Amino acid sequence: MKNITIPNPFTALGKLLRRFHMTIFIIFIAAGLSVAVLYLNMIINDPSNAEGYTSPIDAGSIDQATLDRIKELHTSDEATPALTFPEGRINPFAE
């Protein structure tokens, strides 16, 4: 009887993986990160569908004093008033 050796089809694949395992790993990591960034960008840029949405907050839950204090606040495009320090006090950090 002759000893017949059957070539293993996975030896070539094993040699390829042994030689390029780090390159294949880096390509998979880079591809995974790019897909994640694309999906996150798609989620962020997706317009929200606000039709039929009702807020769970009751509109009458804020009292009048709080509404008056909110109306007194300035917006970001307005200039802030000048800062005034109380009289008779000294700055302990000034030399």
Residue, then its C-alpha position, 0 to 999 in steps of 0.5 A: m500500500k502506498n501512503i497517499t497524502i491528501p493536501n489540506p485545503f486549510t493550510a494555505l488559509g492558515k499561512l495567509l492568516r499567520r502572515f497577515h493577522m495584524t493587518i486583517f485585525i487593523i482593517f476590521i477595527a477601522a471598518g467597525l469604527s467607521v461603520a459606527v461613526l456613520y450610523l451615529n451620524m445618521i442617527i444624529n441627522d435624522p429629523s425627529n417625527a414630532e407629529g402627534y407628540t404630547s408633552p407629559i408636563d402639565a402646562g399649569s404646573i408652574d406658579q406665577a412667581t416662577l413665571d415672573r422670575i423666568k421673564e426677568l432673565h436675559t437672553s444670550d444676545e442681550a448685554t449683561p448688566a455691569l457688575t457692582f460690588p457692595e460698598g465697604r467690603i474689601n477683596p481678601f485676594a488683592e494685594 
